[in-house]
Amino acid sequence: MPSQAARQLPLDLPHVVSFHREDFLESRANEAALAMVERWPDWPSYAAAIVGPHGSGKSHLASIWAERAGARIIPARLLVREDVPRALTTGALVVENLMPGDFDEHALFHLFNLVKEDSASILFTSAYPLESGMAGLPDLASRLRLVPSAKLDAPDDALIAAVLVKLFADRQVAVDQDLIAYLLPRMERSLGSARELVAKIDVAALAAGRPATRAFVSAFLRENTTIPL
């Protein structure tokens, strides 16, 4: 390993993650949700939901739909009643990360009413099923129960491997299948964790002036126990 003094100082430049359709990697874990997004505007209802664990690709799918539908995107916890008409100006809205007890129920009920009146569309993302325990207001709870949902499963090995290859390629880092096979059993099964891990490996390799080989990454992970494995 080069000495500390000989190490390069990598520029701390932000890496922009693209959430376009062509950047989305399909698998059995996400095919139902992707099909629902691409079926719009031929939805059976004016609302739909993508439900899945953290890091399963909900935000990427929501961005694909937002681009197709011309929708704005707003975190559920920031939706307030007086802003509902403005949020729905384009006729479509993504309400991200709907969590029990972490949103204004009256604002969301008002949104449901306005969407129906205006023949608009809503897409929810959530880590929790919408049909049970999401809202205390009975009328809102009944509407949420009727929202068709597509479930995202945790990414499988094939999807995580493909994501790792793409993330490294996006950073112009050449890696082989030996490194990918080494990382798979040592990391959390989420797309967010894959993104974080690739970023840290890239920065470390640049700083050391070394290629991201299995030997380098193995040594780096042993020295950095805070890296998610």
C-alpha positions as CSV (number, residue, x, y, z in Angstrom):
1,M,0.0,0.0,0.0
2,P,1.3,3.5,-0.7
3,S,2.3,5.6,2.2
4,Q,-0.2,8.2,3.5
5,A,1.9,11.0,2.1
6,A,1.9,9.4,-1.4
7,R,-1.8,9.0,-1.5
8,Q,-3.8,11.1,-3.9
9,L,-6.4,13.5,-2.6
10,P,-9.6,12.8,-4.6
11,L,-11.8,15.7,-5.4
12,D,-15.0,15.6,-3.4
13,L,-17.3,16.0,-6.4
14,P,-21.0,15.1,-6.1
15,H,-22.0,12.0,-8.1
16,V,-25.4,12.6,-9.7
17,V,-27.6,9.5,-9.6
18,S,-29.9,9.2,-12.7
19,F,-33.5,8.1,-12.1
20,H,-34.5,7.9,-15.8
21,R,-36.2,4.8,-17.3
22,E,-33.1,3.7,-19.1
23,D,-31.2,3.5,-15.9
24,F,-33.7,1.2,-14.2
25,L,-32.7,-2.4,-14.0
26,E,-35.6,-4.9,-14.1
27,S,-35.8,-8.1,-12.2
28,R,-38.5,-10.4,-10.7
29,A,-38.4,-8.2,-7.5
30,N,-39.7,-5.1,-9.3
31,E,-41.4,-6.3,-12.5
32,A,-45.0,-5.8,-11.1
33,A,-44.3,-2.3,-9.9
34,L,-42.6,-1.3,-13.2
35,A,-45.5,-2.7,-15.2
36,M,-47.9,-0.6,-13.1
37,V,-45.9,2.5,-13.6
38,E,-45.7,2.0,-17.4
39,R,-49.4,1.2,-17.6
40,W,-50.4,4.7,-16.7
41,P,-52.7,6.5,-17.6
42,D,-54.6,3.2,-18.1
43,W,-54.9,2.7,-14.3
44,P,-58.1,1.1,-12.8
45,S,-58.1,4.0,-10.3
46,Y,-56.9,7.5,-10.0
47,A,-54.4,6.4,-7.4
48,A,-51.7,3.7,-7.1
49,A,-49.0,2.8,-4.6
50,I,-45.6,1.3,-4.7
51,V,-44.8,-0.5,-1.4
52,G,-41.5,-2.0,-0.5
53,P,-38.6,-1.9,2.0
54,H,-35.9,0.8,2.1
55,G,-33.6,0.7,-0.8
56,S,-35.8,-1.5,-3.0
57,G,-36.2,1.1,-5.8
58,K,-39.4,3.0,-4.9
59,S,-38.0,6.5,-5.6
60,H,-36.5,5.4,-8.9
61,L,-39.9,4.1,-10.0
62,A,-41.7,7.2,-8.7
63,S,-39.3,9.3,-10.7
64,I,-40.0,7.3,-13.9
65,W,-43.7,7.8,-13.4
66,A,-43.3,11.5,-12.6
67,E,-41.4,12.0,-15.8
68,R,-44.2,10.2,-17.8
69,A,-47.1,11.9,-16.0
70,G,-45.5,15.4,-15.6
71,A,-46.0,14.9,-11.8
72,R,-44.5,16.9,-9.0
73,I,-42.9,14.9,-6.1
74,I,-43.5,15.8,-2.5
75,P,-42.6,14.0,0.8
76,A,-45.8,12.9,2.6
77,R,-44.7,14.7,5.8
78,L,-44.5,18.0,4.0
79,L,-48.0,18.0,2.5
80,V,-50.2,20.6,4.1
81,R,-53.8,21.4,3.3
82,E,-53.3,24.9,1.9
83,D,-50.6,23.7,-0.5
84,V,-52.7,20.9,-2.0
85,P,-54.1,22.8,-5.0
86,R,-50.6,24.1,-5.9
87,A,-49.1,20.6,-5.5
88,L,-51.6,19.2,-8.0
89,T,-51.2,22.0,-10.6
90,T,-49.9,19.6,-13.3
91,G,-52.7,17.0,-12.7
92,A,-50.4,14.4,-11.2
93,L,-48.5,14.1,-7.9
94,V,-46.1,11.7,-6.2
95,V,-46.5,11.5,-2.5
96,E,-43.3,9.9,-1.2
97,N,-42.6,7.9,1.9
98,L,-46.1,7.7,3.4
99,M,-45.7,6.5,7.0
100,P,-48.2,6.0,9.8
101,G,-48.3,9.1,12.1
102,D,-45.9,11.1,10.0
103,F,-48.3,13.1,7.7
104,D,-51.2,15.5,7.9
105,E,-54.3,13.2,7.5
106,H,-56.6,16.2,6.7
107,A,-54.3,17.4,4.0
108,L,-54.2,13.9,2.4
109,F,-58.0,13.5,2.6
110,H,-58.3,16.9,0.9
111,L,-55.9,15.7,-1.8
112,F,-58.0,12.6,-2.4
113,N,-61.1,14.8,-2.9
114,L,-59.3,17.2,-5.3
115,V,-57.7,14.4,-7.3
116,K,-61.1,12.9,-7.9
117,E,-62.7,16.2,-8.8
118,D,-60.0,17.1,-11.3
119,S,-59.6,13.6,-12.7
120,A,-55.9,13.8,-11.7
121,S,-53.5,11.0,-10.6
122,I,-51.6,10.2,-7.4
123,L,-48.8,7.8,-6.9
124,F,-47.8,6.9,-3.3
125,T,-44.6,5.3,-2.1
126,S,-44.4,3.6,1.2
127,A,-42.6,1.0,3.2
128,Y,-45.9,0.1,4.8
129,P,-49.1,-1.4,3.4
130,L,-51.7,1.3,2.8
131,E,-54.6,-0.9,3.7
132,S,-53.9,-1.4,7.5
133,G,-53.2,1.2,10.2
134,M,-52.0,4.0,7.9
135,A,-54.6,6.6,9.0
136,G,-56.8,7.3,11.9
137,L,-59.5,9.2,10.0
138,P,-62.1,6.6,9.0
139,D,-62.9,8.1,5.6
140,L,-59.2,8.5,4.8
141,A,-58.4,5.0,5.9
142,S,-61.1,3.6,3.7
143,R,-59.8,5.4,0.7
144,L,-56.2,4.2,1.3
145,R,-57.5,0.6,1.6
146,L,-58.8,0.9,-2.0
147,V,-55.6,2.1,-3.5
148,P,-54.1,-0.6,-5.8
149,S,-50.6,-1.4,-4.7
150,A,-47.6,-3.0,-6.4
151,K,-45.2,-4.7,-4.0
152,L,-41.4,-4.5,-4.3
153,D,-39.4,-7.3,-2.9
154,A,-35.9,-6.9,-1.5
155,P,-33.4,-7.0,-4.4
156,D,-32.2,-10.5,-5.3
157,D,-28.6,-11.4,-6.0
158,A,-29.0,-10.9,-9.7
159,L,-30.3,-7.4,-9.4
160,I,-27.8,-6.3,-6.7
161,A,-24.9,-7.7,-8.9
162,A,-26.3,-5.8,-12.0
163,V,-26.6,-2.6,-9.9
164,L,-23.1,-2.9,-8.6
165,V,-21.7,-3.3,-12.1
166,K,-23.7,-0.2,-13.3
167,L,-22.7,1.9,-10.3
168,F,-19.0,1.2,-10.8
169,A,-19.4,1.8,-14.6
170,D,-21.1,5.2,-13.9
171,R,-18.0,6.2,-12.0
172,Q,-15.8,4.9,-14.8
173,V,-14.4,2.2,-12.5
174,A,-13.5,-1.1,-14.2
175,V,-14.3,-4.1,-12.1
176,D,-14.5,-7.8,-12.7
177,Q,-17.0,-10.5,-11.7
178,D,-14.6,-11.7,-9.0
179,L,-15.1,-8.5,-7.1
180,I,-18.8,-8.5,-7.6
181,A,-19.0,-12.1,-6.3
182,Y,-16.9,-11.1,-3.3
183,L,-19.1,-8.1,-2.4
184,L,-22.5,-9.9,-2.7
185,P,-22.5,-12.0,0.5
186,R,-20.9,-9.1,2.5
187,M,-23.3,-6.3,2.0
188,E,-26.9,-5.3,2.9
189,R,-29.5,-6.2,0.3
190,S,-30.6,-2.7,-0.7
191,L,-29.9,-0.4,-3.6
192,G,-29.1,2.4,-1.3
193,S,-26.4,0.4,0.5
194,A,-24.9,-0.7,-2.9
195,R,-24.7,3.0,-3.9
196,E,-23.0,4.0,-0.7
197,L,-20.5,1.1,-0.8
198,V,-19.5,1.7,-4.4
199,A,-19.0,5.4,-3.6
200,K,-16.7,4.6,-0.6
201,I,-14.7,2.0,-2.6
202,D,-14.3,4.5,-5.5
203,V,-13.0,7.3,-3.2
204,A,-10.6,4.9,-1.4
205,A,-9.2,3.6,-4.6
206,L,-8.7,7.1,-6.0
207,A,-7.0,8.2,-2.7
208,A,-4.7,5.2,-2.8
209,G,-4.0,5.4,-6.5
210,R,-5.0,1.7,-6.9
211,P,-7.5,-0.1,-9.0
212,A,-10.6,-1.5,-7.3
213,T,-9.5,-5.1,-7.3
214,R,-10.8,-7.8,-4.9
215,A,-7.5,-7.7,-3.0
216,F,-7.7,-3.9,-2.6
217,V,-11.4,-3.9,-1.6
218,S,-10.9,-6.8,0.9
219,A,-8.1,-4.9,2.6
220,F,-10.1,-1.7,2.6
221,L,-13.1,-3.3,4.2
222,R,-11.0,-4.9,6.9
223,E,-9.6,-1.5,7.8
224,N,-13.0,0.2,7.7
225,T,-15.4,-1.7,10.0
226,T,-18.0,1.1,9.6
227,I,-18.5,0.1,6.0
228,P,-21.8,-1.8,5.7
229,L,-21.0,-5.5,4.9
